[in-house]
């Protein structure tokens, strides 16, 4: 984390110097008070005659010192907060950037709830550590070292009190740190679990309400919240012991200083003002130790959070860039695809002996898949649930990398392209139509921010979305609710399809993205795609026979294996799996 702090080292050093000024002012005041009492009020140096001019002048000097110390403290706070806030801002941006580049499997391993906790709570803890380290460490050390030296310089007998009090405080601090440090990591883990429940329940609120599971989810939340509260209570229980015990030690030490000082004053070895200064120094020393104890707690919790953040920052994405990413190659790549004809030998997309299994899965999702898709061809993939349809198409833009074999695009292994280069050439509509809480226009133009109004209108028309968009209160400028909740499933799918079309990519993948459309709307969409995007290579994943029947070729998957391939008519004659799907859907329609 030091690389983040050193960017603002100038502010950090300035904060330390200003803190030295503030603490110096605090440490100088007892000396001045002793002079006022001894020389000004008691007049010990002038035959017991009070010297009010000295009282006035020293009082004004004390006010000046207090003001300068206060200004130093204010400026120190500003500089330390600049350091800490900018540090936190940089770490948060880098963590989020890292999360955005993690593969799907890595995100699943961390869990969404844990990633949210790390980017929010853990960064806050480390940020607090930086802020308190800049201010607290200097303050504590100066109070302890300089205060102890000042106290001993007044009377050696006072050092006995320090020698007894400090070990007691240190023993308490070490014991509390020993008990609480393991709990801080556990506390953040409990917060991970709570955030996961919150995220799941808010996202799935409609399902919960539909199945009347509010009480169940409330109970599940209460269980995680109880675990979090229990862990936090244990931490706070130990911490709550610290201040009372320290106050007891502080008060006993103060009594000891007063008693020793009283004896010394009675015997004429020191003056009453010196005893007052000694009490003040003792208070500063022990308060410094108390702040140091709190700083140690902040350090322990901050280091636990820092470890969790480094797990994210040091995780390299499993999906790494290839070397092909120049714009010249990109334009050549795209134009080459559009110039290819269907009867050309070279396939645009090719799966060669592809096998794939998800992390920690016992069975392969795909096994020895061989498939060639040619430019301008419309290929549909159909199969039962969990047959590997979505997995197959997710290997093309490298959401996952194959376990065995290779996937080629344009005759090159997809691993040779940079991710940006590869994904720019692939427009993909996922099973779940993800929309963002911005306008319809922004959602449609996400992949092509330079698109004209005419282009946006055109793709919306092709996607059969323009009619309902024009009926919205502000048309394309209508705000979409979070997650697209203000739109129906079919409307979200059509906006997602328009977004993909606006990318103008040579490859279009529709992953079960028309499931919420009625047959008439879906037919209009298919006809428009065939007319307007005839040179676009289309890969369609679907459950319904009606969606795939008009495709140039249909690939049938079962258990991760290709069990059939051909036109609709060919498969009806020779593929039993396809025949079963056809017959089952025909009965349902009947």
C-alpha positions in Angstrom: 0.0 0.0 0.0 3.0 2.3 0.4 2.9 3.2 -3.3 -0.4 4.8 -2.8 0.7 6.8 0.3 4.0 8.0 -1.3 2.0 9.9 -3.9 0.9 12.3 -1.2 4.0 12.1 1.0 4.4 15.9 0.9 1.1 16.4 2.6 1.9 13.6 5.0 5.3 15.1 6.0 3.7 18.5 6.4 1.0 17.0 8.6 3.7 15.4 10.8 5.6 18.7 11.2 2.4 20.5 12.0 1.5 17.9 14.6 5.0 18.4 16.1 4.1 22.1 16.5 0.7 21.3 18.1 2.1 18.8 20.6 5.1 21.2 21.4 2.6 23.8 22.3 0.7 21.4 24.6 4.0 20.3 26.2 5.2 23.8 26.7 2.1 25.0 28.5 2.7 23.2 31.9 6.1 24.9 32.1 4.5 28.3 31.6 1.8 27.4 34.1 4.5 26.5 36.7 6.2 29.9 36.1 2.8 31.7 36.6 2.1 29.9 39.8 5.6 29.9 41.3 6.9 33.3 40.2 3.8 35.2 39.4 1.2 34.2 42.1 3.4 32.8 44.9 6.3 35.2 44.2 8.9 32.6 45.2 11.7 34.5 43.5 10.7 37.9 44.8 10.3 37.3 48.5 6.8 35.9 48.3 5.5 39.1 46.6 3.1 38.3 43.7 4.2 39.6 40.3 1.0 40.4 38.4 2.9 41.8 35.4 4.6 38.4 35.0 1.2 36.7 35.3 -0.2 38.9 32.6 2.7 38.6 30.3 3.0 34.8 30.7 -0.8 34.5 30.4 -0.6 36.3 27.0 2.2 34.1 25.9 0.2 31.0 26.9 -2.8 32.3 24.8 -0.4 32.9 21.9 1.0 29.4 22.3 -2.5 27.9 22.5 -3.6 29.8 19.3 -0.5 28.7 17.4 -0.9 25.1 18.6 -4.6 25.2 17.6 -3.7 26.5 14.1 -1.1 23.8 13.7 -3.7 21.2 14.8 -6.2 22.5 12.2 -3.7 22.5 9.4 -2.4 19.1 10.5 -6.0 17.8 10.3 -6.4 19.2 6.8 -3.1 17.8 5.5 -3.7 14.3 7.1 -7.2 14.2 5.6 -5.9 15.1 2.2 -3.4 12.3 2.4 -5.9 9.8 3.7 -8.8 10.7 1.4 -6.7 10.7 -1.7 -5.1 7.5 -0.7 -8.5 5.9 -0.2 -9.8 7.3 -3.5 -6.8 5.8 -5.4 -7.1 2.4 -3.7 -10.8 2.3 -4.3 -10.4 3.1 -8.0 -7.7 0.5 -8.5 -9.7 -2.1 -6.6 -12.8 -1.4 -8.7 -10.7 -1.4 -11.9 -9.3 -4.8 -10.8 -12.7 -6.2 -10.0 -14.0 -5.1 -13.5 -11.1 -7.1 -15.1 -11.6 -10.2 -13.1 -12.9 -13.3 -14.9 -16.4 -14.5 -14.2 -15.0 -17.5 -12.2 -12.7 -15.2 -10.1 -15.7 -13.0 -9.3 -17.6 -16.1 -8.2 -14.8 -17.2 -6.0 -14.6 -13.8 -4.1 -18.4 -13.5 -4.1 -20.2 -10.2 -4.9 -20.9 -9.5 -1.2 -17.2 -9.8 -0.3 -16.1 -7.5 -3.1 -18.6 -4.9 -2.0 -17.3 -5.1 1.5 -13.7 -4.8 0.4 -14.3 -1.8 -1.8 -16.3 0.0 0.9 -15.7 -1.0 4.5 -12.1 -2.4 4.1 -10.9 0.7 2.3 -12.5 2.9 4.9 -10.6 1.0 7.6 -7.3 1.3 5.8 -8.0 5.0 5.1 -8.7 5.5 8.8 -5.4 3.8 9.6 -3.5 6.2 7.3 -5.2 9.3 8.8 -4.5 8.2 12.4 -1.0 7.1 11.7 0.0 10.5 10.4 -1.5 12.3 13.4 -1.7 9.8 16.2 1.7 8.2 16.0 3.6 11.5 16.3 1.3 12.8 19.1 1.6 9.6 21.1 5.3 9.3 20.8 6.0 13.0 21.6 3.7 12.9 24.7 5.4 9.8 25.9 9.0 10.6 25.2 9.1 14.4 25.7 6.5 14.3 28.5 8.5 11.7 30.4 11.7 13.6 30.0 10.0 16.8 31.3 8.5 15.0 34.2 11.8 13.4 35.3 13.6 16.7 34.9 11.3 18.2 37.5 12.0 15.6 40.1 13.6 12.1 39.9 11.0 10.8 42.3 8.3 11.3 39.7 10.0 8.8 37.5 9.0 6.0 40.0 5.3 6.7 39.2 6.0 6.4 35.5 8.0 3.2 35.9 5.0 1.6 37.7 2.1 3.0 35.6 3.5 2.4 32.1 4.0 -1.3 32.4 0.5 -1.8 33.7 -0.9 0.1 30.7 1.3 -1.8 28.3 0.2 -5.1 29.7 -3.5 -4.1 29.3 -3.0 -2.8 25.7 -1.1 -6.0 24.7 -3.8 -8.2 26.2 -6.6 -6.4 24.5 -4.8 -6.4 21.1 -4.1 -10.2 21.6 -7.8 -10.8 22.1 -9.2 -8.4 19.4 -6.8 -8.8 16.5 -8.2 -12.2 15.3 -11.7 -10.9 15.6 -11.2 -8.0 13.1 -10.7 -10.4 10.1 -13.7 -12.4 11.3 -15.7 -9.2 11.6 -15.1 -8.3 7.9 -16.0 -11.8 6.9 -19.3 -11.6 8.7 -19.9 -8.3 6.9 -19.2 -10.1 3.6 -22.0 -12.6 4.4 -24.5 -9.8 5.4 -23.8 -7.9 2.2 -24.3 -11.0 0.2 -27.7 -11.5 1.7 -28.7 -7.9 1.2 -27.5 -7.9 -2.4 -29.4 -11.2 -3.2 -32.6 -10.2 -1.5 -32.8 -6.7 -3.0 -32.1 -8.0 -6.5 -34.5 -10.9 -6.1 -37.2 -9.0 -4.2 -39.9 -9.9 -6.8 -39.2 -13.6 -6.6 -39.3 -13.4 -2.8 -42.7 -11.6 -2.9 -44.0 -14.0 -5.5 -43.3 -17.0 -3.4 -44.2 -15.2 -0.1 -40.8 -15.8 1.4 -40.4 -12.4 3.1 -40.3 -13.9 6.6 -37.8 -16.6 5.5 -35.4 -14.0 4.1 -35.9 -11.7 7.1 -34.9 -14.6 9.3 -31.9 -15.3 7.1 -30.9 -11.6 7.3 -31.4 -11.7 11.1 -29.1 -14.7 11.4 -26.3 -13.1 9.5 -26.9 -9.8 11.3 -26.8 -11.6 14.6 -23.5 -13.2 13.7 -22.1 -9.8 12.8 -23.4 -8.1 15.9 -22.1 -10.9 18.1 -18.6 -10.6 16.7 -18.7 -6.8 16.9 -20.0 -7.0 20.5 -17.0 -9.2 21.5 -14.6 -6.6 20.0 -16.3 -3.7 21.6 -16.4 -5.6 25.0 -12.7 -5.8 25.0 -12.2 -2.2 23.8 -14.7 -0.9 26.5 -12.4 -2.3 29.2 -9.5 -0.1 28.1 -10.6 3.4 29.0 -11.9 2.5 32.6 -8.7 0.6 33.5 -6.5 3.4 32.1 -8.5 6.0 34.0 -8.0 4.0 37.2 -4.2 3.9 36.6 -4.2 7.6 35.6 -6.0 8.6 38.7 -3.9 6.5 41.0 -0.7 7.9 39.3 -2.1 11.4 39.7 -2.7 10.8 43.4 0.9 9.4 43.7 2.3 12.5 42.0 0.3 14.8 44.3 1.4 12.9 47.3 5.1 12.8 46.3 4.8 16.5 45.3 3.2 17.4 48.6 6.0 15.8 50.5 8.6 17.5 48.3 6.8 20.9 48.7 6.6 20.5 52.5 10.3 19.8 52.6 11.0 22.8 50.3 12.6 20.8 47.5 10.1 21.8 44.8 7.5 24.5 44.4 3.7 24.0 44.2 3.5 25.1 40.5 6.0 22.4 39.6 3.7 19.8 41.2 0.8 21.2 39.0 3.0 20.9 35.9 4.0 17.4 36.9 0.3 16.3 37.2 -0.4 17.9 33.8 2.6 16.1 32.2 1.5 12.8 33.7 -2.0 13.3 32.3 -0.5 14.0 28.9 1.8 10.9 29.0 -1.0 8.5 30.0 -3.5 10.0 27.6 -0.8 9.6 24.9 -0.5 6.0 25.9 -4.3 5.7 25.7 -4.3 7.2 22.2 -1.5 4.8 21.3 -3.6 1.8 22.4 -6.5 3.0 20.2 -4.0 3.5 17.4 -2.9 -0.1 17.8 -6.5 -1.2 17.5 -6.9 0.9 14.4 -3.7 -0.6 13.1 -4.8 -4.2 13.8 -8.2 -3.7 12.0 -6.6 -1.7 9.2 -4.0 -4.4 8.6 -6.7 -7.1 8.5 -8.5 -5.0 5.9 -5.3 -4.2 4.0 -4.7 -8.0 3.7 -8.1 -8.4 2.2 -7.6 -5.5 -0.2 -4.2 -6.9 -1.4 -5.9 -10.2 -2.2 -8.0 -8.2 -4.8 -5.2 -5.9 -6.0 -2.7 -8.8 -6.4 -5.1 -11.1 -8.2 -4.3 -11.2 -11.9 -7.2 -11.9 -14.2 -7.2 -15.4 -15.6 -8.2 -13.9 -18.9 -5.2 -12.0 -20.3 -4.7 -9.9 -23.4 -3.2 -11.1 -26.6 -0.9 -9.0 -28.7 -3.2 -8.2 -31.6 -4.8 -4.8 -30.9 -3.8 -2.1 -33.4 -6.5 -0.1 -35.1 -5.1 -0.9 -38.6 -5.4 -4.6 -37.9 -8.9 -4.0 -36.4 -10.2 -2.3 -39.5 -8.7 -5.0 -41.8 -10.1 -7.7 -39.5 -13.6 -6.2 -39.8 -13.6 -5.5 -43.5 -12.2 -9.0 -44.2 -15.2 -10.5 -42.4 -17.7 -8.4 -44.2 -16.2 -9.2 -47.6 -16.4 -12.9 -47.1 -19.0 -15.0 -48.8 -20.9 -17.9 -47.4 -19.3 -20.4 -49.7 -15.8 -19.4 -48.8 -13.8 -22.2 -47.2 -12.3 -20.3 -44.2 -14.7 -20.2 -41.2 -15.2 -17.1 -39.2 -15.7 -18.9 -35.9 -14.3 -22.3 -35.2 -14.3 -24.6 -32.2 -11.6 -27.3 -32.4 -11.9 -30.1 -30.0 -13.2 -27.7 -27.3 -13.8 -29.0 -23.8 -14.6 -26.8 -20.8 -15.4 -27.3 -17.1 -16.2 -24.7 -14.6 -13.9 -24.3 -11.5 -14.6 -27.0 -8.9 -17.2 -28.7 -11.2 -17.1 -32.5 -11.3 -18.3 -32.8 -14.8 -17.4 -31.0 -18.1 -19.9 -28.5 -19.4 -18.6 -29.1 -22.9 -16.7 -32.1 -24.3 -14.8 -32.3 -27.6 -16.9 -29.8 -29.5 -16.0 -29.3 -33.1 -18.0 -26.6 -35.0 -17.2 -24.2 -37.9 -19.4 -21.1 -38.5 -18.9 -19.2 -41.8 -19.2 -15.4 -42.5 -22.8 -14.3 -42.9 -24.2 -17.6 -41.7 -27.0 -17.8 -39.2 -26.3 -20.7 -36.8 -28.7 -21.7 -34.0 -27.8 -23.8 -31.0 -30.6 -25.7 -29.2 -30.7 -28.2 -26.4 -32.1 -29.0 -23.0 -31.3 -27.0 -19.9 -27.6 -27.3 -18.8 -26.7 -28.8 -22.2 -23.9 -26.2 -22.6 -25.5 -23.7 -25.0 -24.6 -20.5 -23.1 -21.2 -21.9 -22.1 -20.4 -22.5 -25.8 -21.0 -18.9 -26.9 -19.3 -17.4 -23.8 -16.0 -18.9 -24.9 -16.0 -16.7 -28.0 -15.6 -13.3 -26.3 -13.5 -15.1 -23.6 -15.7 -14.7 -20.7 -14.1 -18.1 -19.9 -11.1 -19.8 -21.5 -11.3 -23.3 -22.8 -10.0 -26.2 -20.7 -8.9 -28.1 -23.8 -8.8 -27.3 -27.5 -9.1 -23.9 -29.0 -11.6 -21.3 -30.2 -10.7 -19.4 -33.4 -12.1 -16.1 -34.7 -11.0 -15.0 -38.2 -8.6 -17.9 -38.3 -6.8 -16.9 -35.1 -7.0 -18.2 -31.6 -9.1 -15.8 -29.6 -6.2 -15.7 -27.1 -4.1 -13.9 -29.7 -6.4 -10.8 -29.6 -6.5 -8.1 -27.0 -9.8 -8.4 -25.1 -10.9 -4.9 -26.3 -10.1 -5.9 -29.9 -11.9 -9.2 -29.7 -15.0 -7.9 -27.9 -15.3 -4.9 -30.2 -16.0 -7.4 -33.1 -18.6 -9.3 -31.1 -22.0 -7.9 -30.2 -23.6 -10.1 -27.6 -27.1 -10.1 -26.0 -27.0 -12.2 -22.8 -29.8 -14.3 -21.3 -30.4 -11.7 -18.6 -31.0 -8.3 -20.2 -28.9 -6.0 -18.0 -30.0 -2.3 -18.2 -28.6 0.5 -16.2 -30.2 3.4 -14.3 -29.8 6.0 -17.0 -31.8 6.9 -20.1 -32.9 4.5 -22.8 -30.6 6.4 -25.2 -27.6 5.8 -23.0 -28.4 2.1 -22.6 -28.8 1.7 -26.4 -25.6 3.7 -27.2 -23.4 2.0 -24.6 -21.1 0.4 -27.2 -21.2 3.3 -29.6 -21.2 6.7 -28.0 -20.7 8.5 -31.3 -23.8 7.0 -32.9 -26.1 9.5 -34.6 -29.8 9.9 -33.7 -30.7 8.3 -37.0 -28.5 5.2 -36.3 -30.1 4.9 -32.8 -33.6 5.1 -34.2 -32.7 2.6 -36.9 -31.4 -0.1 -34.6 -34.4 0.4 -32.3 -36.7 -0.1 -35.3 -34.9 -3.3 -36.3 -35.1 -4.6 -32.7 -38.8 -3.9 -32.7 -38.3 -1.4 -29.8 -39.0 1.9 -31.5 -42.8 1.8 -31.1 -42.9 1.3 -27.4 -39.9 3.7 -26.8 -41.8 6.5 -28.6 -44.7 5.9 -26.2 -42.5 6.5 -23.2 -42.9 9.9 -21.5 -39.6 11.3 -22.9 -39.0 8.8 -25.7 -35.3 7.8 -25.9 -34.5 10.2 -23.0 -36.8 8.4 -20.6 -35.0 7.3 -17.4 -34.8 3.6 -16.8 -35.2 2.4 -13.2 -32.4 0.4 -11.6 -32.0 -2.9 -13.3 -34.6 -2.0 -15.9 -37.4 -2.5 -13.4 -39.6 0.1 -15.1 -39.7 -2.0 -18.3 -41.2 -5.4 -19.1 -39.0 -8.4 -19.9 -39.7 -8.1 -23.6 -39.0 -4.4 -23.6 -35.6 -5.0 -21.9 -34.7 -7.7 -24.3 -35.5 -5.5 -27.3 -33.4 -2.6 -25.9 -30.5 -5.0 -25.3 -30.8 -6.2 -28.9 -30.8 -2.6 -30.2 -27.7 -2.0 -28.1 -25.9 -4.9 -29.7 -26.9 -3.9 -33.2 -25.6 -0.4 -32.7 -22.1 -1.8 -32.1 -22.1 -2.8 -35.8 -20.0 -5.8 -35.1 -19.4 -8.5 -37.7 -20.5 -11.2 -35.2 -23.8 -11.1 -33.4 -24.6 -13.5 -30.5 -28.1 -13.8 -29.2 -28.1 -15.9 -26.1 -31.8 -16.8 -25.5 -32.5 -13.1 -25.9 -36.0 -13.4 -27.4 -37.6 -15.7 -24.8 -39.8 -12.9 -23.6 -41.1 -11.9 -27.1 -44.3 -13.1 -28.6 -44.1 -15.1 -31.8 -45.3 -12.3 -34.0 -42.7 -9.8 -32.6 -39.9 -12.4 -32.8 -40.8 -13.1 -36.4 -40.6 -9.4 -37.3 -37.2 -9.3 -35.6 -35.9 -12.3 -37.5 -37.1 -10.9 -40.8 -35.5 -7.4 -40.0 -32.2 -9.0 -39.0 -32.1 -11.1 -42.2 -32.8 -8.1 -44.3 -30.7 -5.5 -42.6 -27.8 -7.6 -41.3 -27.5 -10.3 -43.9 -23.6 -10.1 -43.9 -23.5 -10.3 -40.1 -22.6 -13.7 -38.8 -25.3 -14.6 -36.3 -25.1 -17.2 -33.5 -28.5 -17.8 -31.8 -29.1 -19.7 -28.6 -32.7 -20.6 -28.1 -35.1 -23.0 -26.3 -37.9 -22.7 -28.9 -38.0 -24.6 -32.2 -39.8 -21.6 -33.8 -36.8 -19.4 -33.0 -34.2 -21.7 -34.7 -36.2 -23.2 -37.5 -35.2 -20.7 -40.1 -31.5 -20.8 -39.3 -29.0 -21.9 -42.0 -27.8 -24.6 -39.6 -28.9 -25.8 -36.2 -26.5 -27.4 -33.7 -28.1 -29.7 -31.1 -26.3 -30.1 -27.8 -26.9 -32.6 -25.1 -24.7 -33.0 -22.0 -22.0 -30.8 -23.5 -21.8 -33.0 -26.7 -22.8 -32.1 -30.2 -25.4 -34.7 -31.0 -26.8 -33.2 -34.2 -26.2 -30.6 -36.9 -28.1 -29.5 -40.0 -31.2 -27.7 -41.1 -34.6 -27.9 -39.4 -35.8 -30.5 -41.9 -32.6 -32.6 -41.8 -32.7 -32.8 -38.0 -36.3 -33.8 -37.9 -35.3 -36.8 -40.0 -32.1 -37.9 -38.4 -31.7 -36.4 -34.8 -33.7 -38.1 -32.1 -32.9 -35.4 -29.5 -34.2 -32.6 -31.9 -37.2 -34.7 -32.7 -38.0 -35.1 -28.9 -37.7 -31.3 -28.4 -39.9 -30.6 -31.4 -42.6 -33.1 -30.3 -42.6 -31.8 -26.7 -43.1 -28.2 -27.8 -45.7 -29.2 -30.4 -47.8 -30.9 -27.7 -47.5 -27.8 -25.5 -48.7 -25.6 -28.3 -51.6 -27.9 -29.0 
